[in-house]
Structures are given as C-alpha cells and as structure tokens.
Amino acid sequence: ALNASAATWSPDGEWILFGTHSVDEYAVDEVVSNIYRVRPDGTDLEQLTFFETHQIRGVTPRYSPDGKWIFFTGQVRPGKQL
C-alpha cells in the first residue's frame, strides 16, 4: 500500500534512501509515511523516521556529501493540528 519515492544513493553506494507515501490519494488520511534506507540488493531495510501520524511526513531525503548525515523536508498537512 506504500510507494517509495525520491530514492537516492548514499555517497559510498552502500545504501538507497527513500521516503514512503500512499499509492492511494484517497487513503492519505490513513497512511503514515516515513523515511527508510535499504541495501541495493534489498536487504537490511531500516526505518529512519518514526512519524506516528499521517499529518506529517518526511520527503526528499538526501545524504550529506560525506554520507554522515541525512536531510529531509518535513511536510505538515495544512489545516491540521498535530
């Protein structure tokens, strides 16, 4: 039920970083989106953010050039109270 988006490689090529979101535009009020990383062969899936509500999500994750940091944009749904 989730779609991986904005996938990007780590500088060392060891990880793929991505955000998730609902594939159903009508389920957006029910699905919690987060940021994950996974090895290129599909192993070692690791959840990096732990949002507990659909009202906020991390999007466009990116590694710093040295690979030590991960940055992302936080989206808050307008008109919603957290």
C-alpha positions as CSV (number, residue, x, y, z in Angstrom):
1,A,0.0,0.0,0.0
2,L,3.1,2.3,0.1
3,N,5.1,3.7,-2.7
4,A,8.8,4.5,-2.4
5,S,9.7,8.0,-3.7
6,A,12.7,10.3,-4.1
7,A,15.1,7.5,-3.9
8,T,18.8,8.4,-3.7
9,W,22.1,6.6,-3.3
10,S,24.5,7.1,-0.4
11,P,27.8,8.6,-1.4
12,D,29.6,5.2,-0.9
13,G,26.9,3.3,-2.9
14,E,26.1,1.1,0.0
15,W,22.5,2.3,0.7
16,I,19.4,3.6,-1.1
17,L,17.5,6.2,0.9
18,F,13.8,6.8,0.2
19,G,10.5,8.2,1.6
20,T,7.2,6.4,1.5
21,H,3.7,7.6,0.7
22,S,0.4,6.1,0.0
23,V,-0.3,4.9,-3.6
24,D,-4.0,5.8,-3.0
25,E,-4.6,9.5,-3.0
26,Y,-7.8,8.9,-1.0
27,A,-6.0,7.0,1.8
28,V,-3.7,9.9,2.6
29,D,-5.6,10.5,5.8
30,E,-4.9,6.9,6.9
31,V,-1.3,6.1,5.9
32,V,1.7,7.1,8.0
33,S,4.7,7.9,5.8
34,N,8.4,7.6,6.9
35,I,12.0,7.6,5.6
36,Y,13.9,4.3,5.1
37,R,17.1,3.0,3.8
38,V,17.9,-0.3,2.2
39,R,20.9,-2.1,0.7
40,P,20.9,-2.2,-3.1
41,D,20.2,-5.9,-3.0
42,G,17.0,-5.3,-0.9
43,T,18.5,-6.4,2.5
44,D,18.8,-4.5,5.7
45,L,15.7,-2.4,5.4
46,E,16.0,0.2,8.1
47,Q,13.3,2.7,9.2
48,L,14.9,6.1,10.0
49,T,11.9,8.2,11.0
50,F,9.0,7.2,13.2
51,F,6.2,9.5,12.5
52,E,3.0,8.3,14.2
53,T,0.5,10.4,12.3
54,H,-0.4,10.9,8.7
55,Q,-0.4,14.7,9.3
56,I,3.4,15.0,9.0
57,R,5.8,13.2,6.7
58,G,9.4,13.4,5.6
59,V,10.0,13.9,1.9
60,T,13.0,14.3,-0.5
61,P,15.6,12.6,1.8
62,R,19.2,13.2,0.9
63,Y,22.7,12.3,2.2
64,S,25.3,14.9,3.0
65,P,28.3,14.7,0.6
66,D,30.3,12.9,3.3
67,G,27.5,10.4,4.0
68,K,27.4,11.2,7.7
69,W,24.1,13.0,7.7
70,I,20.6,12.6,6.2
71,F,18.5,15.6,5.5
72,F,14.8,15.7,4.5
73,T,12.0,18.1,4.2
74,G,9.1,17.8,6.7
75,Q,5.6,18.3,5.3
76,V,2.8,19.2,7.6
77,R,-0.7,18.9,6.2
78,P,-2.3,22.4,6.1
79,G,-5.2,23.0,8.4
80,K,-4.4,20.0,10.5
81,Q,-3.5,20.2,14.2
82,L,-0.6,18.0,15.3
